[in-house]
Amino acid sequence: MKTQGEVHKRSFVDLDLNLNEPLRKPGRSDFGIGAIGAGFIMRDVHLKAYAEAGYNVSGILSKTPAIAREVAGLRRIPQVYETLGEMLQDPAIEILDIAVPPDQQLEIVRQAVRHGDHLKGILAQKPLAVNYADAAEIVELCKQRDLPLAVNQNMRYDQSIRALKALLTRGYLGEPVLATVDMRAVPHWQGWLQEYHRLTLLNMSIHHIDSFRYLFGEPESIFVSARKDPRTHFAHDDGICLYILEYASGLRAASWDDVWAGPRNDRDDMSPYIRWRVEGLEGLAEGTLGWPSYPNRSPSTLTFTTSAQPGVWITPRWRDVWFPDAFQGPMADLMNAIASKTQPDTNGEDNLGTMAIVEAGYRSMYEHRPVAISEIRDSSPVVPSKT
């Protein structure tokens, strides 16, 4: 991070304004992908993004084979498997792309490390698990097998978030002071969430929490205040969630995740939005995430000012959108990691940092106090059953 005053030395022409950098394409993209799951997120997001990128989806599996066959026809996938064992025995499947409810991912990974001898990598959906302990077991299983594991924390690949990361890395905003997300939007809560009681923090806020980590690193603690969402009638502990991440530097990162967003009806959707803002010692950036407009293609936005050019606001634009275009990124990252024998950026070990904050968030909510992330991370490690 640049020190205070260094940014002032730059002229306008010295600023690197190339913030619309495309996602890094994998050096090898012909790995055979086995899609596990055939619901909305796989059918209309993953597979659309992969088709646009030219990735090789070789087969698909669903607990409902008829739906898998329907999606295979829609997305031109050559093979439909009846069972996970059948998919794991096929040498054409080199990467598993898992998009199933989080309570089911651990068992799929157990089977994959036991029986998928030819597998080269796994991309697991976020959240990695319902709780930190199960997430840690998934990571340990893949580590023991030396199998690269990436987690689909796709908001890191949203165009405005990546551009914001570039601004922070280049020091244009100086030391971050305050970062906020203001979400007023209603997610589509899938039916399987009714089994968990854990709702917003685990399934929506996790996007914002992971992005805060991506942008600013590891916080020391979290404080959460939550109430139930009046619209969500199944049992849940966290509906509307307000939370603050505290950093050793003094930075505070906070989000209001309002999944109620008013009494929506057929005639008024209450103008949903997600806005973010970062204030630094040397500049300010703010923007929006286009997701609430889905399925309309609404690109995210960013505008910023820096002390290097007082009074000037710079506003890049791009055509790509978070859903589905940014979903190319996690898979490309995994493919590059496999080819280079390195860890993907969104690797499982890294994702335990996000899961630890979520777990600490629930403890904070239940106990009405700030919770240090170390309370979760320093707990006894999980030792998976032998494979």
Number of C-alpha atoms within 10 A of each C-alpha: 12 15 11 14 13 14 21 14 10 14 10 11 7 9 14 11 14 9 19 16 11 12 17 11 15 20 12 13 17 14 19 19 25 27 28 23 22 27 16 12 16 21 21 16 18 22 26 19 21 21 14 11 17 12 20 16 26 21 23 29 25 22 15 11 16 13 16 26 21 15 23 22 13 11 16 15 20 12 17 23 21 16 13 18 14 11 24 23 15 16 12 17 24 21 26 27 24 25 24 21 18 23 19 14 22 21 11 19 22 19 14 25 20 14 16 22 14 16 22 21 26 26 27 28 21 25 25 30 22 23 18 23 19 19 24 24 20 25 25 18 23 20 15 12 13 12 18 24 30 30 26 25 24 23 24 25 22 26 29 29 24 21 20 23 18 19 21 22 15 15 22 29 28 25 19 23 18 16 23 19 22 17 23 21 21 18 14 7 13 10 9 11 18 15 12 14 14 18 24 24 26 25 17 17 22 20 18 23 25 25 22 23 19 19 18 17 12 18 24 16 20 27 21 26 18 22 13 18 20 12 14 14 9 11 14 18 18 22 22 22 23 20 22 21 26 19 17 10 11 11 18 17 25 23 22 19 25 23 23 19 19 17 10 14 8 5 6 9 13 13 12 17 17 19 18 21 19 20 19 19 18 24 23 23 23 20 20 21 24 23 23 19 15 12 11 11 16 17 21 22 22 24 17 21 19 24 21 21 16 11 9 12 12 13 15 14 14 15 11 17 23 25 27 23 23 21 25 28 25 25 30 22 21 27 27 21 22 21 14 12 10 12 19 24 18 22 24 27 20 18 24 19 21 27 28 22 30 27 24 25 28 23 20 21 23 14 11 13 14 20 23 21 23 14 14 19 18 9 9 8 11 15 11 15 8 8 11
